[in-house]
Amino acid sequence: MRGDSPWSPWSPWSPGSFWSLVTDRPVALYATSVLRIGYGLLYLVFLLREFPHRGEIWGPDAAWTPALAARLFDQTGWYSFLILSDSRAYFELCYAGALVTSALFMLGWRTRATSVLFAVVVTSFHARSIFMTDGGDNLVLLMSLYLVLTACGRRWSLDARRTRRRTARAADAPERLRSSSLMEIRAARDTLTTVVHNCGVFVIAAQVCFLYGSAGLYKVQGSLWADGTALHYVLNLELFQPWPALSHFLDRFPIGIAVISYLTVLTQVAFPFVLFGRLKYPVLVLLLSMHAGIAVLLGLPVFSGAMIIADAVFLPDCFYTRLPRLGRRTARRFGVRLPTPREGTGAGSVPQQLQAGDLRAEAAPTHAAQGCRPAVGSPVDGA
């Protein structure tokens, strides 16, 4: 029976429950997979977009020469494998390797290794021309490092498909006896992997909260945001006008601009405080709309894409498991026939993370049985 005390064994804030949250099972496996796919695809598109100008940005033809970059690295401690040689062939080989690494990371092939390689690629390209980076590049760099800690290849990846096939073959084979010491080692390894993954997810969530909170508090200090005219000046910056006619058209509605300015500050400041309730979902919709507007009106697709992908960590697993069913239902409405998913590969085949017979499985809410785990930020996440 659950107690009413906030520090009862069943309370999400009790020390025992917090330890169970960290060690029992990995949280947000689908969300971290979305982050892997999103950042891998975003960086792959970014490298392809800059392919015609790669030599002037990161290569031997760059104004920021490898010698200057090396001198800066001596002062800052940064590192980039791009400065190991001035050879054109070496740079082209590195660029091709970066493209392949981004694609493999996005697909989830040998994710443990490719996540490390992806972080090295992002760090090296970021450091090579650090004076040409912006906030979006900084966020992609941080997330590439954080994703190394997570098990971001367990869902929607080539690794997950290989694991399902191996499990199916093992189910048909006779069970082999294993020594107790080997089983203990594997259990300890699984626990360590779970702890590192969960800590990585919490760090990602904390990073996003800190980013929104600090951005909102910084805006509060400005008089332009206080009087609701900040977006007026932003829309009239020639450097951020991919479609000047659209910017000038929107600038004709000062009341709407003032409302959007205040709403932007309010949602950014409030975001870290609404994570423990359902209010976070409309706030996420507002933030998604804000970043879509930034991408279109200001011409900052990398920054907007990085922020939208980071927001995905706060959506529950049931949201992602329902997406395939929603896609098939929508396709049927338009008369498109999609192949029926094979048994054992859908959302319902996700194994239970709690051990059978565990008392907590009987008393806890039936999120796992419904295919829905609480999102990151919920006080019962992973309970």
C-alpha positions in Angstrom: 0.0 0.0 0.0 1.4 3.4 -0.9 2.0 5.9 1.8 0.9 9.5 1.7 4.3 10.9 2.8 6.3 12.5 0.1 9.3 10.4 1.2 7.4 7.1 1.2 9.0 4.2 -0.7 6.5 4.7 -3.5 7.0 8.4 -3.8 8.8 9.5 -7.0 10.9 11.8 -4.9 12.0 9.3 -2.3 15.7 8.3 -2.3 14.9 4.7 -3.0 12.5 5.5 -5.9 15.1 7.9 -7.4 17.7 5.1 -7.3 15.3 2.8 -9.0 14.6 5.4 -11.6 18.3 5.6 -12.4 19.1 1.9 -12.3 16.0 -0.2 -13.1 15.5 0.5 -16.8 16.6 2.9 -19.5 14.3 5.8 -20.0 13.3 7.6 -23.2 14.8 5.0 -25.5 12.6 6.2 -28.4 13.4 9.8 -27.7 17.1 9.3 -27.8 16.7 7.3 -31.0 14.9 10.4 -32.4 17.8 12.5 -31.3 20.2 10.2 -33.0 18.3 10.2 -36.3 17.6 13.9 -36.1 21.2 15.1 -35.4 22.7 12.5 -37.8 20.4 13.7 -40.6 20.8 17.3 -39.7 24.6 17.2 -39.8 24.6 15.0 -43.0 22.4 17.6 -44.7 24.6 20.4 -43.4 27.8 18.8 -44.8 26.1 18.2 -48.1 24.8 21.8 -48.3 28.3 23.1 -47.7 29.9 20.6 -50.0 30.7 23.2 -52.8 32.3 25.5 -50.2 34.0 22.9 -48.1 37.5 23.9 -49.1 36.9 27.6 -48.1 35.4 26.7 -44.8 37.4 23.8 -43.4 40.0 22.9 -46.1 43.4 24.1 -47.2 41.8 27.1 -49.0 40.2 28.5 -45.8 41.2 32.0 -44.7 41.6 30.5 -41.2 44.6 28.4 -42.1 45.6 25.2 -40.3 48.6 27.0 -38.8 46.3 29.7 -37.3 43.9 27.0 -36.0 46.8 25.1 -34.4 48.0 28.3 -32.6 44.5 28.8 -31.3 44.3 25.2 -30.2 47.4 25.7 -28.1 45.6 28.4 -26.2 42.2 26.9 -25.9 42.8 23.1 -25.7 40.6 22.3 -28.7 41.6 19.7 -31.3 40.7 18.9 -34.9 42.0 16.0 -37.0 41.5 18.3 -40.1 44.8 20.2 -39.3 46.9 17.1 -39.2 47.8 17.6 -42.9 47.6 20.4 -45.5 47.0 17.8 -48.2 43.9 18.3 -50.4 43.6 14.5 -50.6 43.6 14.1 -46.9 40.9 16.8 -46.4 38.7 15.1 -49.1 39.2 11.8 -47.3 38.2 13.3 -44.0 35.1 15.0 -45.5 34.0 11.7 -47.1 34.5 10.0 -43.8 32.4 12.6 -42.0 29.6 12.0 -44.5 29.7 8.3 -44.0 29.9 8.6 -40.3 26.9 10.9 -40.1 24.9 8.5 -42.3 25.8 5.4 -40.3 25.0 7.2 -37.0 21.7 8.3 -38.4 20.9 4.7 -39.4 22.1 3.3 -36.1 24.8 0.9 -37.3 27.1 -0.2 -34.5 25.9 2.8 -32.6 28.3 2.5 -29.7 31.2 3.0 -32.0 29.6 5.4 -34.6 28.3 7.7 -31.8 31.9 8.2 -30.7 33.1 8.8 -34.2 30.2 11.2 -34.8 31.1 13.2 -31.8 34.8 13.4 -33.0 33.6 14.5 -36.4 31.4 17.2 -35.1 34.0 18.4 -32.6 36.7 18.5 -35.3 34.7 20.4 -37.9 33.4 22.8 -35.2 36.9 23.6 -33.9 38.5 23.9 -37.4 36.4 27.0 -38.2 35.2 28.0 -34.8 34.7 31.7 -35.7 32.1 30.7 -38.3 29.8 28.8 -35.9 26.6 29.9 -34.3 24.2 28.8 -31.5 22.9 25.9 -33.6 26.4 24.5 -34.2 27.1 24.8 -30.5 24.0 22.8 -29.6 24.7 20.1 -32.1 28.2 19.8 -30.7 26.9 19.4 -27.1 24.2 16.9 -28.1 26.7 14.8 -30.1 28.8 14.5 -26.9 25.8 13.7 -24.7 24.5 11.0 -27.1 27.7 9.1 -26.6 26.5 8.3 -23.1 23.1 7.1 -24.2 21.8 3.8 -25.7 20.4 5.7 -28.7 20.6 2.7 -31.0 18.1 0.4 -29.2 15.1 1.6 -31.2 14.6 2.4 -34.9 18.1 1.4 -35.9 20.0 -1.3 -37.7 21.3 -2.4 -34.3 17.7 -3.0 -33.1 16.9 -5.0 -36.2 20.0 -7.2 -35.7 19.1 -7.7 -32.0 15.6 -8.8 -32.9 16.9 -11.3 -35.4 19.5 -12.6 -32.9 16.8 -13.0 -30.2 14.5 -14.9 -32.6 17.3 -17.3 -33.5 18.2 -17.7 -29.8 14.6 -18.5 -28.9 14.7 -21.5 -31.3 18.0 -22.8 -30.1 18.4 -24.9 -26.9 19.2 -22.9 -23.8 22.8 -23.0 -22.7 23.9 -23.1 -19.1 25.9 -20.1 -18.0 28.0 -19.8 -14.9 26.7 -17.6 -12.1 29.8 -15.4 -12.3 29.2 -14.7 -16.0 25.6 -13.8 -15.3 26.6 -11.4 -12.5 29.1 -9.7 -14.8 26.4 -9.3 -17.5 24.0 -8.0 -14.9 26.5 -5.5 -13.7 27.2 -4.4 -17.2 23.5 -3.9 -17.9 23.1 -1.9 -14.8 26.1 0.3 -15.6 24.8 0.9 -19.2 21.4 1.8 -17.8 22.8 4.3 -15.3 25.0 6.0 -17.9 22.2 6.1 -20.3 19.7 7.6 -17.9 22.3 10.2 -16.7 22.9 11.1 -20.3 19.2 11.6 -20.9 18.9 13.8 -17.8 21.9 15.9 -18.8 20.2 16.4 -22.2 17.0 17.5 -20.6 18.8 19.8 -18.2 20.8 21.3 -21.0 17.6 22.2 -22.9 15.9 23.6 -19.8 19.0 25.7 -19.0 19.0 27.0 -22.6 15.4 28.0 -22.6 15.5 29.4 -19.1 18.6 31.5 -19.7 17.3 32.7 -23.0 14.1 33.9 -21.5 15.7 35.6 -18.5 18.1 37.3 -20.8 15.2 38.6 -22.9 13.5 39.9 -19.8 16.4 42.3 -19.1 16.0 44.0 -22.5 13.8 47.0 -23.0 12.9 45.9 -26.6 11.3 42.7 -25.3 9.7 44.5 -22.5 7.8 46.9 -24.8 7.1 44.2 -27.4 9.1 45.7 -30.3 12.0 43.3 -30.4 10.6 41.3 -33.3 10.0 44.5 -35.3 13.8 45.1 -35.3 14.6 41.5 -36.0 12.3 41.4 -39.0 14.1 44.4 -40.4 17.6 43.1 -40.2 18.8 42.6 -43.8 21.2 39.9 -42.7 18.2 37.7 -41.6 15.8 38.3 -44.4 15.6 35.3 -46.7 12.2 36.6 -47.9 12.2 40.4 -47.4 8.6 40.7 -48.7 7.3 38.3 -46.1 9.2 40.0 -43.3 7.9 43.4 -44.3 4.3 42.0 -44.6 4.4 40.6 -41.0 5.9 43.9 -39.8 2.6 45.6 -40.7 0.9 44.0 -37.7 2.4 45.6 -34.6 -0.1 44.2 -32.1 0.6 40.6 -33.4 4.3 41.2 -33.1 3.9 42.4 -29.5 1.8 39.4 -28.6 4.3 37.0 -30.1 7.2 38.8 -28.3 5.6 38.5 -24.9 4.5 34.9 -25.6 8.1 34.0 -26.6 9.5 35.3 -23.3 6.8 33.7 -21.3 7.1 30.2 -22.8 10.9 30.2 -22.5 11.0 31.3 -18.9 8.1 29.0 -17.9 9.4 25.9 -19.8 11.7 24.5 -17.0 8.8 24.9 -14.5 6.1 23.1 -16.5 7.9 19.8 -17.2 6.1 18.0 -14.4 2.7 18.4 -15.8 0.6 18.2 -18.9 1.1 21.9 -19.5 4.4 21.1 -21.1 2.7 19.8 -24.2 1.1 23.1 -25.3 4.4 24.8 -24.4 6.3 22.4 -26.6 3.8 23.2 -29.5 4.5 26.9 -29.0 8.2 26.4 -29.0 8.0 24.2 -32.1 6.0 27.0 -33.9 8.6 29.5 -32.7 11.5 27.6 -34.1 9.7 26.9 -37.4 9.1 30.7 -37.7 12.8 31.3 -37.0 13.8 28.9 -39.7 11.5 30.4 -42.3 11.7 34.1 -41.4 15.3 34.5 -40.3 16.9 31.8 -42.4 18.4 29.8 -39.6 17.4 26.2 -40.4 20.3 24.5 -38.6 19.6 26.3 -35.3 15.9 25.7 -35.5 16.3 22.1 -36.5 18.8 21.5 -33.6 16.3 23.0 -31.1 13.3 21.1 -32.5 15.2 17.8 -32.3 16.3 18.6 -28.7 12.7 19.2 -27.7 11.9 15.6 -28.7 13.5 14.3 -25.5 10.5 15.5 -23.5 7.9 13.4 -25.4 6.8 10.1 -24.0 7.6 6.7 -25.6 3.9 6.1 -26.3 3.9 9.1 -28.6 6.5 7.5 -30.8 5.1 4.0 -30.6 1.8 5.3 -31.9 3.3 7.2 -34.8 3.5 4.0 -37.1 -0.1 3.2 -36.4 -1.1 6.8 -37.1 0.9 6.7 -40.3 -0.7 3.5 -41.5 -4.2 4.9 -40.6 -3.5 8.1 -42.5 -2.2 6.2 -45.5 -5.3 4.0 -45.6 -7.5 7.2 -45.7 -5.6 8.3 -48.9 -5.9 4.8 -50.4 -2.2 3.9 -50.0 -1.5 0.4 -49.0 1.5 -0.2 -46.6 3.0 -3.6 -45.7 1.7 -5.0 -42.5 4.4 -5.0 -39.8 5.7 -8.5 -39.0 4.8 -9.9 -35.6 7.4 -9.1 -33.0 8.7 -5.9 -34.6 6.0 -3.5 -33.5 5.6 -1.4 -30.5 3.9 -4.2 -28.6 7.0 -6.3 -28.9 9.1 -4.0 -26.7 10.1 -6.1 -23.7 9.1 -5.3 -20.2 11.9 -3.5 -18.4 10.8 -4.4 -14.9 11.5 -7.8 -13.6 8.7 -10.3 -13.4 7.4 -10.7 -9.8 8.8 -7.3 -8.7 6.4 -5.8 -6.2 6.8 -2.4 -7.8 5.4 -3.7 -11.1 2.2 -4.6 -9.3 1.8 -1.2 -7.6 3.1 1.1 -10.3 0.9 2.5 -13.0 0.4 0.4 -16.1 2.4 2.6 -18.4 4.6 -0.3 -19.7 1.6 -2.5 -20.3 0.0 0.2 -22.3 3.1 0.8 -24.4 3.5 4.2 -22.9 6.2 5.4 -20.5 6.1 8.9 -18.9 8.1 11.5 -20.7 11.3 12.9 -19.4 10.4 15.6 -16.9 7.5 13.6 -15.4 8.0 12.9 -11.6 7.2 9.2 -12.3 9.4 8.8 -15.4 10.8 5.4 -15.4 9.1 4.4 -12.1 
